[in-house]
Amino acid sequence: MDIDLGDLVDLEQQFYDVGYKEGTEHGRVHGLIEGRALGKEKGFEMWEEVGFYLGFATTWKSLLEREQEPNSKLVSHLSHLMELAGSFPMYNPSRGSSDIHETSPTPEIDIAGLLSRMRGRYRVACSGLGVRPRLPSSSVIDAPASSIVEGEPEIPVAESNSGPGNNSIWSFADASKKAGAGGLAF
């Protein structure tokens, strides 16, 4: 029986190399799938926000232009917001010139910077209109508790009624006592 001891000594490294190769191929395939799904999700969220800004600017600009003396500064801010929304890329600019939607090479687009400028222009327009700005959906989830707007009523949260003497905000027993023997009347 001829056994090559050199192969047995190197057995661990052989298994490691095979596992590494298979794992890299598997990770590449699943990374593309997961990356594509995440890209679609985040792209949809960004375009939902851009669409909101575009609809907001279009609506308010048309309403302001119907006035006898429209505020030219405000109309300018809304027009600039519409231009920023129009310049937002409709394709993935990081894919390079092989993309079928791309007709000419463009410089690197700063999507985060463009979105930030749109948010700033939106806040300026809301301030000029006297409208309370709506926070983008992604920022609402990630907003810290310190970002609560001053002057807004705070909604009290009821404590649990686990201990004696804890009164709930919505105590139906107290309401039925006040309503009389007939119970609650609506």
Buried (B, 14 or more C-beta within 10 A) or exposed (E): EEEEEEEEEEEEEEEEEEEEEEEEEEEEEEEEEEEEEEEEEEBEEBBEBBEBBBEBBBEBBEEBEEEEEEEEEBBEBBEBBBEBBEEBBEEEBEEEEEEEEBEEEEEEEEBEEBBEBBBEBBEBBBEBBEEEBEEBEEEEEEEEEEEEEEEEEEEEEEEEEEEEEEEEEEEEEEEBEEEEEEEEEE
